[in-house]
Every structure is written in C-alpha cells, then in structure tokens.
Amino acid sequence: MSFEQIISDLKNKIYKPIYFLSGEEPYFIDLITKYINDNILTEAEKSFNQTVLYGKETEIHTVINSAKRFPMMANHQVIIVKEAQNIKNIDELIHYANAPLKSTLLVINYKYKTLDKRKKLYKSINESGVLYESKKLYDSEVPSWINGYLKNKKRTIDPGAGALLNEYLGNDLSKIANELDKLIITLPDGEFNITSSHIERNIGISKDYNNFELNKALTQKNVLKANRIVNYFSHNPKDNPFTLTISTLYHFYSKVLTYHFIKNKGDKRTVAATLKVNPYFVGDYEKAAKQYNPKKTVDIISLLREYDLKSKGYNNVSTSHGELLKELVYRILH
C-alpha cells in the first residue's frame, strides 16, 4: 500500500491488525505512526489501551503478549513498537501474524531495514495487515516533493530556492520539512511564496555563495564570480564542505554529459525526464553544454574524481581543501 492509501484508510476508520512499516526513509514511517498514535483512541481510552514499546528494551514475546490483550472500555487497543529493527527473533512474530486480533492495531517501526519477502512472516502480514516500505527519494525527486509539501500548506517556492534547500539538506525529508515549517512561520503577512532570500535570512544558507551559484558561474565561465564563491568557501569550510561541492559538481557535469547525447533536445519535457530534473533547470544544462563539449565534460568529470581522491590524502600531503578547490575551478575554467 502507498503512504497516501494508508492514511486515507485510517481517516476512514478502515483499520488493519498489523502495520509493518520498514525502509530507509524514516519520515513516512514517523508520519503514519504519529497519525495512529494521535487519532485512533481518545485521550481517555489511551490510558488503558495504548502502549509504546522500544525494540532495544523489548523481546518479541512481550510484543505478542501485548498484542493479544483485549481492549478495556474501547473498541481498539494500539501497540506501537519503535526501533523494532533491534528486536531479536522478529520472525517469531508469525505466531501472532497468523491469527491477529482485529481489535488490536500493532504498529511495527522497522526503520532502515526491510523484511525478507521470502519469509513466512512477510507473506502472513501481507495477508492480514499492511506492509509498507518507505524508500529514500532520489535527489532529483526532492524538489517535486517540496512543491507538494508546500502545496498542502497553500504555499509555493521558487525553483532556485527549492534546489538550494535540496543541495544543503540532501534528501533527508524530516530536516527539509522542519526547515519548510520554519520558513512558513517567518513569511510576512500576505506572502505565500518562499524565495532564496527567505532561506538566507532564516536558515543561514547564502543565496549568493553556494554550490548552486558556483555551477552557474562555471556554466557562464564567469571567472570573477567563481573565484569569489571559492574564496568564500575556503573561509567558511564548515558551512561549505569540500565533499559536498565535489559531489554537486559531479552530478551536474554527469548530467551535462548525458545532455550532449540526448537526440531530441528540442522537447524540454523529454530532456527534463531524461536528466531527472525540473524543466526549469534544463536551460542550465543547455548553456553548460555549449560551453563544454563532450570531451571537455569528460575531462572535468575526471578532474573531479582526481580532486576527490586528493581531498582524502591520495597524492596530497598538505594542500588544504580550500586550495584544492581553487586549483580545481581554475582547471575547469581554463
């Protein structure tokens, strides 16, 4: 089942006896768990019928015995097992999964792992309950997720501002959601659109000195702007780690190389789908491809690999990350 379907069913009071929530992305697991925690029982019912267990402190027979209890003065009881990936012998849950109580909602938070689909437990839960795998979003999917998140809150964000958040927070949805909520609160009355200026003022990410702007400067072969950004990075290494810059540049030029070999470059949506980027950014890759032919693009990718190794000490004893970045940018531009 999808996240949306699970929440929809819960809102419509369509309950399942077991919710086995697994996967690498904790954000959706936490949201489903929170909804069940907050909405299934009234505050009065929770006293006797809602239990939270922790995998590090719990054995599987405790989970099973708790789930087998009948509710007191309520139609349901809720058992939430957090950190369930730490429970030994989780496979023994099958003794309950084969015949679960309909009056119990057993919520298993099995974060950062997945249940083996070949096992009997998987098949048993699949028949009687909900199996949900929360997958990490690709970086290219995050801007669309940000737009959807803000749309639900009747807000919008500039594409560049969304890319800036994505660049600095990666695909950690919990962090991104927290920062978006802060930005919404700080928006002046009557303003509904988040810009890079809002991000700079309220989160501390510079709208002028960041990897997104460095890509632009390199695309335009703007030597002065690129050097200003690199100098800023070298003086603020904690906020602008070398590894993040290398990674961002690598992803950018890899897509530039892909762009060179797209046959139908006239169809912006096809190009965006191939590159897995927002159509708004297609122009950036088009401009970069004009400045850097396929051979030069391959050379740049090789340079990025070389300087990534140097930053880790390979063929480099004492050169700082700031100096390495200056060298790298010089060699890209010349």
Secondary structure, DSSP 8 states (H G I E B T S, - for coil): --HHHHHHHHHTT---SEEEEEES-HHHHHHHHHHHHHHSS-HHHHHHHEEEEEGGG--HHHHHHHHTS--SSSS-EEEEEETGGG-TTGGGGHHHHTS--TTEEEEEEEET----TTSHHHHHHHHHSEEEE-----GGGHHHHHHHHHHHTT-EE-HHHHHHHHHHHTT-HHHHHHHHHHHHHHS-TT--EE-HHHHHHHT---SSSSHHHHHHHHHTT-HHHHHHHHHHHHH-TTTS-HHHHHHHHHHHHHHHHHHHT-S-TT-HHHHHHHHTS-GGGHHHHHHHHHHS-HHHHHHHHHHHHHHHHHHTTTT-SS--HHHHHHHHHHHHH-
